[in-house]
Amino acid sequence: MNSEESSFEEPLTKLRQRIEDLSALPDEAAHRREIEKLREKLDRQTREIYSSLSPWQKTVVARHPARPYALDYVAALTTDFVELHGDRKFSDDAAVVAGLASFRGQPVAVVGHQKGRDTREKIRRNFGMPRPEGFRKALRVMQLAEKFGRPVLSFVDTTGAYPGIDAEERGQAEAIAVNLRAMASLRVPIIVTITGEGGSGGALALGIGDRVLMLEHSVYSVISPEGCAAILWKDAARKKDAAEALKLTAADLKALDVVDEVIAEPPGGAHSDPSGATAAVGEAIERHLRPLLSQSAADRGEARYRKFRALGRFESIPGS
């Protein structure tokens, strides 16, 4: 995050620096007492700031480069993960990871977006923006899950599908549409977790599930605030207004029944305590997976159909 966008964290940054400076001093009782006071103040201010973030500030947090990505959740929550590569039609797309694993004793398939950490990896993974082969790779693994009766765990975190001409030439829109259709009709349980950004069709292509969970400071929208502002007002600088209007926060989407559960993040966001965040996600997935496994495939399919058909409710005002 750049300094302008993360200015709301400046008080916390200063406190952390002060604690670090004191910790480097000789281990004396006075220093220990001061450090303890500063830590209490840091905890208090962190809770205060993160309990009242604006939609734009939540967008900034959702994009934080230290938030756990799909492979972090795989490492923390699953065992025996075997990553599968390639869509058997064109190539492999590193922006999407997919494979087979075991989640708390239950064989599963895992798909998810992977943005990358350092510059080299970000470029290799195209900053988490999939091309058609990424969506088709995920589809191939989900079809394997269907064949072998494995639930699908999907981790969504992408700015959106890659908009480059090469992706369009290879059928980007068709690949997304096919995934939407396939995920709607899979007979195995599907649990989707929005872990950071849920951007447009790139998110939806991995986002159809029996349960859609969302981390507290993640966002989910048809377009980015910057893109929305540029289209509506011809001014990308009005991104904060757009973020407010888009209703993209977890609380907004829970109120609209777009997501089934908002998963609380550790104080300071998932990036401040990745292990705490991954543990919370694991508990939520297990809690929702159990009842889904006890349902028949027909009942799950009917409930999934009703869930997505119910989206987009509106009210008519007499005389309007």
Protein Blocks (a to p, Z undefined) as FASTA:
>chain_A
ZZklmmmmmmmmmmmmmmmmmmmpccdfklmmmmmmmmmmmmmmmmmmmmmccfklmmmm
mmpmkbccfklmmmmmmghiacdedjhlmmccfkbccddddeehiacddddddebjalml
mmmnonopacfklmmmmmmmmmmmmmnopacddddddfbdcfbfklmmnopmmmmmmmmm
mmmmocbdcddddfbbcehjllmmmmgcfbdcddfkbccdfbdfklmmmmmnopaklmmm
mmmmnopafklmmmnomafbdcdddehijklmmmlmmmmmmmmmmmmmmmmmmpcfklmm
mmmmmmmmmgoiacddehZZ
